[in-house]
Amino acid sequence: MSRKIRFLFPAVFIILALLACNSASVASTGAAPVGTALVQTMVAQTVAAAVALPTQAAATPSATPLSPSDTLAPSATPIPPTATSLPSATPICDEAAFITDVTVPDGTVFAPGAAFTKTWRLQNAGACIWNSSYALVFDHGNALGGPASVPFSGNVVPGAMVDLSVNLQAPAAPGTYTGYWKLRNASGVLFGLGASNGIFLVKITVPAATSHSLTLSADASQGGAVDNTGAVIAFPNVGDTETNAAKEGFISFNISSIPTNATITQVQMDLSAYDILSNPFSALGCLKVYPASYTLPLNSSAYQAFPAPANEYHDWCSEAKLKTPTTDNNFSQHLQTELGVSVLRFRLQFEKMTNTDAVADMVRFATVKLYITYTTP
């Protein structure tokens, strides 16, 4: 028996009880009330409903129909995005692109005071032509002895490349030095690399110098003396002879061991290895030294006629002065200019040719030395 039918039995029982009461009332009054017919009808409907009930556990609710006044919301239809065209970028008139360092890569080492040329290769990355009114200009940092600006030599069309150069010089003091450069257009406006107008640079290093000392003795095979008669001897004797002939001394030093990139800081000449005949300083005046350039073997062409020229490097006017090594910037400068040449030569000559007393007044040198100090990077 189904659960719903079992549930109807109590309801039928209650209804029948009501009928009984009504029946009693009819019997006493003799008339059937209207309610009796109504109760009978209810019983019949209740029983019919019980018979008609479905046997499934639960009824599935049916969808509630919409009234004609109800309106369905329209479904969302995807709308494709509309492409919005962006305004095109305005071309930049003056703009450069860095290509390479043609010379002097960053960190190149230079000796103090060395001259060099820096060259950059740039590309015209803008829309305007670079003409001769444009210039390479120093912006900030270390100028390295360079000019404030270097004008362009011709036109550079957009997209073309150009090599821009500037002459510079390394400082004397050791250190790392950087110079920053830009370009300038015909209106005087600075510009540089990319839209940010970046700089391009030169960066060098000047190393701390290493000091060296060197002692050189005159090469006897390349020196000697020549007198006014053309006679040549192997020793650098200077003065006059018993025949009143004037002698000039010639000395030569082999400097090939000094590097060509050396900086000469000091040269001393040592004439202290000598002996004297008579009194040449009183008879002939000061002993003078000059730069010399003569051919080998030593011959009469090396002799210089008197009076002695006035452009001597140094002079010694007493014997006492010969006893101490002599320092003179002329010696240093002469050596500096001769680096790269294998020899350094000098000529020794008294102020006067002879005093005509038929007495030898002479200084005879056993050897002459140079004490040299120099630095290298």
C-alpha positions as CSV (number, residue, x, y, z in Angstrom):
1,M,0.0,0.0,0.0
2,S,1.3,3.4,-0.9
3,R,2.2,5.9,1.7
4,K,-0.3,8.5,0.3
5,I,-3.3,6.0,0.5
6,R,-2.4,5.2,4.1
7,F,-2.5,8.9,4.8
8,L,-6.1,9.2,3.4
9,F,-7.7,6.6,5.8
10,P,-7.7,9.0,8.8
11,A,-9.2,11.7,6.7
12,V,-12.1,9.5,5.5
13,F,-12.7,8.4,9.1
14,I,-13.1,12.0,10.3
15,I,-15.5,12.7,7.4
16,L,-17.6,9.7,8.2
17,A,-17.8,10.8,11.8
18,L,-19.2,14.1,10.7
19,L,-21.8,12.3,8.6
20,A,-22.9,10.3,11.6
21,C,-23.5,13.5,13.6
22,N,-25.4,15.0,10.7
23,S,-27.5,11.8,10.3
24,A,-28.5,12.1,14.0
25,S,-29.5,15.6,13.4
26,V,-31.6,14.7,10.4
27,A,-33.3,12.0,12.3
28,S,-34.3,14.5,15.1
29,T,-35.4,17.2,12.7
30,G,-36.5,15.2,9.7
31,A,-34.7,17.4,7.3
32,A,-31.4,16.9,5.6
33,P,-29.2,20.0,6.0
34,V,-27.3,21.5,3.2
35,G,-24.1,20.6,4.9
36,T,-24.8,16.9,4.7
37,A,-24.7,17.0,0.9
38,L,-21.5,19.0,1.0
39,V,-19.8,16.5,3.3
40,Q,-20.8,13.7,1.1
41,T,-19.4,15.5,-1.9
42,M,-16.1,16.1,-0.1
43,V,-15.8,12.4,0.8
44,A,-16.3,11.4,-2.8
45,Q,-13.7,13.9,-4.0
46,T,-11.2,12.8,-1.4
47,V,-11.5,9.2,-2.4
48,A,-11.2,10.0,-6.0
49,A,-8.1,12.1,-5.4
50,A,-6.5,9.2,-3.5
51,V,-7.2,6.8,-6.4
52,A,-5.8,9.3,-8.9
53,L,-2.5,10.1,-7.0
54,P,0.6,9.0,-8.8
55,T,2.8,6.4,-7.1
56,Q,6.2,8.2,-7.7
57,A,8.0,9.6,-4.6
58,A,8.0,13.2,-5.7
59,A,6.3,15.2,-8.4
60,T,8.5,17.1,-10.7
61,P,7.5,20.8,-10.8
62,S,6.5,22.0,-14.2
63,A,7.8,25.2,-15.7
64,T,5.6,28.2,-15.0
65,P,4.4,29.5,-18.4
66,L,5.0,33.1,-19.1
67,S,2.2,35.4,-19.6
68,P,2.0,37.4,-22.9
69,S,3.0,40.5,-21.0
70,D,6.4,38.9,-19.9
71,T,9.3,40.0,-22.2
72,L,12.5,37.9,-22.6
73,A,15.7,39.8,-22.3
74,P,17.7,39.7,-25.6
75,S,20.9,37.6,-25.5
76,A,24.2,39.5,-25.6
77,T,25.7,39.5,-29.1
78,P,29.6,39.9,-29.2
79,I,30.7,43.0,-31.0
80,P,34.1,42.8,-32.5
81,P,36.5,45.6,-31.4
82,T,36.9,48.4,-33.8
83,A,40.6,49.0,-34.7
84,T,41.6,52.5,-33.7
85,S,44.5,53.9,-35.8
86,L,47.2,55.6,-33.7
87,P,48.7,58.8,-35.0
88,S,52.2,58.1,-36.6
89,A,55.3,59.3,-34.7
90,T,56.8,62.5,-35.9
91,P,60.3,61.9,-37.3
92,I,63.2,63.3,-35.3
93,C,65.2,65.8,-37.3
94,D,68.6,65.4,-35.6
95,E,69.5,62.1,-34.1
96,A,72.7,60.0,-34.2
97,A,73.5,56.3,-33.8
98,F,76.9,55.1,-32.6
99,I,78.6,52.5,-34.9
100,T,82.1,52.0,-33.6
101,D,85.3,53.5,-32.2
102,V,87.6,53.7,-35.3
103,T,90.6,54.6,-33.2
104,V,91.5,54.7,-29.5
105,P,89.1,52.1,-28.0
106,D,88.1,52.8,-24.4
107,G,90.9,52.2,-22.0
108,T,93.8,52.8,-24.5
109,V,97.1,53.5,-22.6
110,F,99.1,56.5,-23.6
111,A,102.4,57.8,-22.2
112,P,102.2,61.2,-20.4
113,G,101.8,64.0,-23.0
114,A,101.4,61.7,-25.9
115,A,99.4,63.2,-28.9
116,F,96.7,61.1,-30.5
117,T,93.6,61.3,-32.8
118,K,90.3,60.0,-31.7
119,T,87.8,58.9,-34.4
120,W,84.2,57.8,-33.9
121,R,82.0,56.3,-36.6
122,L,78.4,57.6,-36.3
123,Q,75.2,57.2,-38.4
124,N,72.7,59.9,-39.2
125,A,69.6,58.3,-37.6
126,G,67.4,61.4,-38.0
127,A,65.4,62.9,-40.8
128,C,67.6,66.0,-41.5
129,I,70.8,66.3,-43.5
130,W,73.9,67.1,-41.5
131,N,75.8,69.8,-43.4
132,S,78.9,71.9,-42.8
133,S,77.0,74.1,-40.3
134,Y,77.0,71.1,-38.0
135,A,79.8,70.3,-35.6
136,L,81.4,67.8,-33.3
137,V,81.5,69.6,-29.8
138,F,83.1,68.9,-26.5
139,D,80.3,68.5,-23.8
140,H,82.0,67.8,-20.5
141,G,84.6,65.7,-18.7
142,N,88.3,65.9,-19.7
143,A,88.9,68.0,-22.8
144,L,92.4,66.3,-23.2
145,G,93.7,69.4,-24.9
146,G,91.1,69.2,-27.7
147,P,89.2,72.0,-29.3
148,A,85.8,73.2,-28.2
149,S,84.3,72.1,-31.6
150,V,85.2,70.6,-35.0
151,P,83.0,71.6,-37.9
152,F,81.7,68.9,-40.3
153,S,83.5,68.8,-43.7
154,G,80.5,68.0,-45.8
155,N,76.9,66.7,-45.9
156,V,75.7,63.5,-44.2
157,V,72.3,62.4,-45.5
158,P,69.9,60.4,-43.3
159,G,71.0,56.8,-43.0
160,A,74.6,57.5,-44.0
161,M,77.6,57.0,-41.8
162,V,80.5,59.4,-41.1
163,D,83.9,59.3,-39.3
164,L,84.4,62.2,-37.0
165,S,87.9,62.9,-35.6
166,V,89.5,65.2,-33.0
167,N,93.2,65.7,-32.1
168,L,93.8,65.2,-28.4
169,Q,96.8,64.9,-26.0
170,A,97.2,62.7,-22.9
171,P,97.8,64.6,-19.6
172,A,101.2,64.4,-17.9
173,A,99.8,63.0,-14.6
174,P,98.9,59.3,-14.3
175,G,95.2,58.4,-14.2
176,T,92.1,57.5,-16.2
177,Y,90.6,60.4,-18.2
178,T,87.2,60.5,-20.0
179,G,85.9,63.2,-22.3
180,Y,82.2,63.4,-23.4
181,W,81.2,64.7,-26.8
182,K,78.0,65.5,-28.7
183,L,76.9,67.1,-32.0
184,R,75.5,70.5,-32.6
185,N,73.1,71.5,-35.4
186,A,73.0,74.6,-37.6
187,S,70.7,76.3,-35.0
188,G,73.2,75.7,-32.2
189,V,71.1,73.0,-30.6
190,L,73.1,70.1,-29.1
191,F,72.0,66.5,-29.9
192,G,73.5,63.1,-29.5
193,L,72.8,59.4,-29.6
194,G,69.2,58.2,-29.8
195,A,66.0,60.0,-28.8
196,S,67.6,60.7,-25.4
197,N,70.5,62.6,-27.0
198,G,73.2,60.5,-25.3
199,I,76.9,61.3,-25.3
200,F,79.7,59.4,-27.0
201,L,83.1,59.4,-25.3
202,V,86.9,59.0,-25.4
203,K,88.5,57.2,-22.4
204,I,92.2,56.8,-21.9
205,T,94.7,55.7,-19.2
206,V,98.0,57.4,-18.4
207,P,99.9,54.9,-16.3
208,A,102.2,55.7,-13.4
209,A,105.7,56.1,-14.8
210,T,108.5,53.7,-14.0
211,S,111.8,55.3,-13.3
212,H,115.1,54.0,-14.7
213,S,118.8,55.0,-14.3
214,L,121.5,54.4,-16.8
215,T,125.3,55.2,-17.0
216,L,126.8,55.5,-20.4
217,S,130.5,55.8,-21.2
218,A,131.8,57.4,-24.4
219,D,132.5,55.0,-27.2
220,A,136.3,55.5,-27.9
221,S,135.9,53.9,-31.3
222,Q,133.6,56.7,-32.4
223,G,135.4,59.6,-30.8
224,G,138.7,61.4,-30.8
225,A,140.2,64.8,-31.7
226,V,140.7,66.8,-34.8
227,D,142.9,69.9,-35.1
228,N,142.8,72.8,-37.5
229,T,145.4,71.1,-39.8
230,G,143.0,68.1,-40.3
231,A,145.1,65.8,-38.1
232,V,143.0,63.1,-36.2
233,I,143.9,61.3,-33.0
234,A,141.9,58.7,-31.0
235,F,141.6,60.6,-27.7
236,P,139.3,63.6,-27.1
237,N,142.0,66.1,-26.2
238,V,140.9,69.8,-26.2
239,G,143.2,72.9,-26.3
240,D,146.3,74.0,-28.3
241,T,149.6,72.3,-29.0
242,E,153.2,73.4,-28.9
243,T,152.7,74.3,-32.6
244,N,149.7,76.4,-31.7
245,A,147.4,74.1,-33.5
246,A,143.8,74.1,-32.1
247,K,142.3,70.8,-31.1
248,E,138.5,70.0,-30.7
249,G,137.3,66.9,-29.0
250,F,134.5,64.6,-30.2
251,I,132.6,62.1,-28.0
252,S,129.9,59.6,-28.9
253,F,127.4,57.5,-26.8
254,N,125.4,54.4,-27.7
255,I,121.8,55.2,-26.6
256,S,120.1,52.3,-28.3
257,S,119.2,50.7,-25.0
258,I,116.8,53.6,-24.1
259,P,113.2,52.9,-25.2
260,T,111.8,55.3,-27.7
261,N,108.8,55.9,-25.4
262,A,111.0,57.0,-22.6
263,T,110.7,60.4,-21.0
264,I,114.1,61.8,-20.2
265,T,114.1,63.4,-16.8
266,Q,117.8,64.2,-16.2
267,V,121.2,63.9,-17.9
268,Q,124.5,64.6,-16.2
269,M,127.8,64.9,-18.0
270,D,130.9,63.7,-16.1
271,L,134.2,65.1,-17.3
272,S,136.1,64.4,-14.1
273,A,138.4,61.7,-15.6
274,Y,141.1,64.0,-17.1
275,D,144.6,65.5,-16.9
276,I,145.8,69.0,-17.8
277,L,148.7,70.4,-19.6
278,S,149.7,73.9,-18.5
279,N,146.7,76.2,-17.8
280,P,144.1,76.1,-20.6
281,F,141.4,77.9,-18.7
282,S,143.6,81.0,-18.3
283,A,145.1,80.8,-21.8
284,L,142.0,79.8,-23.8
285,G,138.9,80.8,-21.8
286,C,135.9,78.5,-21.1
287,L,135.5,75.0,-22.3
288,K,132.3,74.7,-24.2
289,V,130.2,71.6,-25.3
290,Y,127.9,71.5,-28.4
291,P,125.7,68.9,-30.1
292,A,127.5,67.3,-32.9
293,S,126.7,65.3,-36.0
294,Y,129.7,63.8,-37.8
295,T,130.4,60.9,-40.0
296,L,132.7,58.0,-39.3
297,P,135.5,57.4,-39.4
298,L,136.2,60.7,-37.7
299,N,137.9,63.1,-40.2
300,S,138.7,66.8,-40.8
301,S,135.1,67.7,-41.9
302,A,134.1,67.5,-38.2
303,Y,136.3,70.4,-37.2
304,Q,134.5,73.7,-36.6
305,A,136.3,77.0,-37.4
306,F,136.8,79.6,-34.7
307,P,135.5,81.7,-33.1
308,A,133.5,79.3,-31.1
309,P,129.7,79.6,-31.7
310,A,127.5,81.1,-29.0
311,N,124.9,78.3,-28.9
312,E,126.8,75.9,-26.6
313,Y,124.9,73.6,-24.3
314,H,127.1,74.3,-21.4
315,D,130.5,75.7,-20.5
316,W,133.1,75.1,-17.8
317,C,135.3,78.1,-17.0
318,S,137.6,76.6,-14.4
319,E,139.2,73.3,-13.7
320,A,137.2,73.0,-10.4
321,K,134.0,72.9,-12.4
322,L,135.2,69.7,-14.2
323,K,135.4,67.8,-11.0
324,T,131.7,67.6,-10.4
325,P,129.1,66.0,-12.8
326,T,127.1,68.7,-14.5
327,T,123.3,68.7,-15.0
328,D,121.8,70.8,-17.8
329,N,118.4,70.7,-19.4
330,N,120.1,71.0,-22.8
331,F,121.6,67.6,-22.3
332,S,118.1,66.1,-21.5
333,Q,116.4,67.8,-24.5
334,H,119.1,66.7,-26.9
335,L,118.8,63.1,-25.7
336,Q,115.0,63.2,-25.9
337,T,115.1,64.4,-29.5
338,E,117.6,61.7,-30.5
339,L,115.6,58.7,-29.1
340,G,115.2,56.2,-31.8
341,V,118.7,57.0,-33.1
342,S,121.5,54.7,-32.0
343,V,124.1,57.4,-31.0
344,L,124.3,60.7,-29.2
345,R,127.3,62.9,-30.0
346,F,129.0,66.1,-28.7
347,R,131.8,68.4,-29.6
348,L,134.2,70.0,-27.0
349,Q,135.9,73.3,-27.8
350,F,137.7,76.1,-26.0
351,E,136.5,79.6,-26.4
352,K,139.8,80.6,-28.1
353,M,141.7,78.8,-30.8
354,T,145.2,79.4,-29.3
355,N,147.2,81.9,-27.3
356,T,150.2,81.4,-29.7
357,D,152.7,80.9,-26.9
358,A,154.0,77.6,-28.3
359,V,153.0,75.9,-25.1
360,A,150.5,73.1,-25.0
361,D,147.5,74.3,-23.0
362,M,145.2,71.3,-23.0
363,V,142.7,69.1,-21.2
364,R,143.0,65.4,-22.0
365,F,140.0,63.2,-21.2
366,A,140.4,59.5,-20.5
367,T,136.7,59.0,-20.7
368,V,133.5,61.0,-20.5
369,K,130.3,59.6,-18.9
370,L,126.6,60.4,-19.0
371,Y,124.3,59.7,-16.0
372,I,120.8,59.4,-17.4
373,T,117.4,59.0,-15.6
374,Y,114.2,58.5,-17.5
375,T,110.7,57.1,-17.1
376,T,108.6,54.7,-19.1
377,P,104.8,54.1,-19.0
